C-alpha cells in the first residue's frame, strides 16, 4: 500500500500533448544559437565547429550568432565562444549546473529560447546533445533534425538540415516550416571551427539557473573518464583491420602503427564478430561512422557495411592481398600485399618521418581492446 | 511489483536495404522486418529485472498491423503483454508526433494495469537513427530521463531509487535518480535472451492488444501522423560516390621502398598540414 502511495505521489499529471505557448507569430525570432557542450569547463570540439558553420548561416541570414553556455565556472567559455565567432553569449553559471542533467539544463535552454527567440538552435549530435535537444524540442514543441551533416538556409529563412538516412545510403534534407526555433543536432567532425581570434568582441548576457538545487532530484554520483574508451568519432587517424588481420595478434600490429600516428584502431564487423576485437572499435553500419583525416584499411575487403562508415575520410590507404578487393575503389592509395609485411614497414617509415612529433605519451593513449 | 513498459519498433533490417539506382528510392520489398536491436536490449533488461525482483512487463509499439509479429517475439522472450498502437492516422509521424502517441499509450497502459515505474526505449532505431523519441516520451510523461544506460548498478524498490551507468563518448557517468524513470538502452547493457520454449508456445497463441485512435479519449488529432509532424522531408538524394583516382603502390622494389614511396606521396598532399605534421 505504501508503495502505491509513493507511486501516486511521484506521478504528476503531465500534459502529454504540448502546444506552443500562445505564440504563433514567429517573425520576431532572429539569430542562430549554438548550445555549447562542456565538461569541467572544457568545451567539446563540436561546439566550436558548429559556431564556425553557424557564422556562415548567420551572415547569410543577416542575423546575430548566439551561443549558450551552461555549467559552473564557465565564464572563460563565453570569451572563447566570442573568439570562435559568437556575437552574443548567454551564460548560466551556477554550482547546481556543474554536471549535465536533463531537467536543469533544459529549463535554462527553454528560458533562453523563449526570452531571446533565436530562429535556429543547434547543438552537437553527441550523447548529451541528443539527450538535451530531444527534451527541449518536445517541450517547446518544435521540429528537430538529428545528426545533420550539412546545413544551409534558404531565402525563406528556413533551415535546411541534411542528414544521412538508412545507414548513409541516402541523404535527406529536413525542414521545419511550422515552428520556431528550427532545431538540429549536428555530427562532430563535419564542420571546421573558425580560427581563434581573441580580438573579436561580443556581448555576454548572464542568465539565472531556472531550478534550485533542492528541486533537482537526479544526482550525478561520479564521472569516470575512460582513457580506454575508444573515441573513433573524434580520431584524426584510424588504422582499421578486417578478416585479413587474422586474429588479436594482428591487431597489435595495427595498434603499433596507430600509436605512431597518434590514432585509434578500427575494425570491420567480421573482425568484431570473430571476437578478435571489441565492438567499440567497429566502423560501419552497425558500428561507428567516422571521417578521420587519414584512414588506413588493412585486410578489409570493403563490403558496403563497412565502407558506408568510412568513405568520407579525407585520405584512405588500403592494404589487401586481393587486387580485386572493393576497398581499393575507395582508397587514394592502395598496396596489394601481405599486411603482416606492409604494416610494420609503414610503421617504421612513418616513425622516421613523423613519429617523434606525433607519438602521444604512453599514458595518454587509448589501450587496444582486443579480446 | 514493478511495472515496466518497453517501447519497441519494428524496422526494416537496414543491412538488407538497397537503393534503386533508377529512382533513387529505397527498395523495401523483400527486406526482412526485425525488432530494433537496442529495443531488445531494453526488453532484456526489463525481463532480467522481472527475474530478480518480479515485475509486469508490458511491451508497446506503434506501427502497421504487421508489427504484431514484433510484439509476439517480445512475448516469446517473456513479456507479459504486448500492445500495438495502429491506425492509418498515425502514419507519417516524425519523432515529435511519435513521442506524443507513445506517451499517450504509456498513460493508457497505466490506466489499465496500474502505475508504471520504468519505461525502456532503445537508444535509437536502425531506420530513423535519431534517439529523439525516448527523451520526447520522458518529457511528455514528466519522467526522469536516463539515456544511454549501459548498466543498472542498483535498484532500491523501497526508496524508489535507481543508480545507472550512462555510456558517454568519453567515459561512464554514474547517476542516481528517483523512479519513475525512462531509460534508453545501449548494446552494452546486456545480451538479449533467446525465446524459451514455453515462451514460443505462448506467443504462437498470443494476440497482441490493438489500440486505434478511437481508444484514446483525449487524443488531439492535430498532433498525430503527418499533420502533427513539424519536420518535413524536403528532398532525398543518393550521396555521390567520390570518384577516386586510386594510386597503386607496387611492391616490385621491395616493401620498405613502397612504404617510403607511399609516405612521400602523402607528404605532397594537404594531409600533413591537416594533421599538424608539416
Interface residues (C-beta under 8 A of the other chain):
Chain A: X3 X4 X6 X7 X8 X10 X11 X12 X14 X15 X16 X17 X18 X39 X99 X102 X103 X126 X127 X128 X130 X131 X133 X134 X135 X137 X138 X139 X141 X142 X143 X144 X145 X146 X147 X160 X164 X165 X166 X167 X168 X169 X170 X171 X172 X173 X174 X175 X176 X177 X178 X179 X217 X218 X219 X220 X221 X222 X223 X224 X225 X226 X229 X231 X233 X234 X236 X237 X279 X285 X286 X293 X294 X305 X311 X314 X315 X316 X317 X328 X329 X330 X331 X332 X333 X334 X335 X336 X337 X341 X342 X345 X346 X348 X349 X350 X353 X354 X357 X358
Chain B: X14 X15 X17 X18 X19 X24 X26 X37 X94 X95 X96 X99 X100 X103 X104 X107 X115 X117 X126 X127 X128 X129 X130 X131 X132 X133 X134 X135 X136 X138 X139 X140 X141 X142 X144 X145 X147 X148 X157 X158 X160 X163 X166 X167 X168 X169 X170 X171 X172 X173 X174 X175 X176 X177 X178 X179 X180 X187 X188 X218 X220 X223 X229 X230 X231 X232 X233 X234 X235 X236 X237 X238 X239 X241 X242 X244 X245 X246 X247 X248 X249 X251 X255 X256 X258 X259 X260 X262 X263 X265 X266 X267 X269 X271 X272 X274 X275 X276 X277
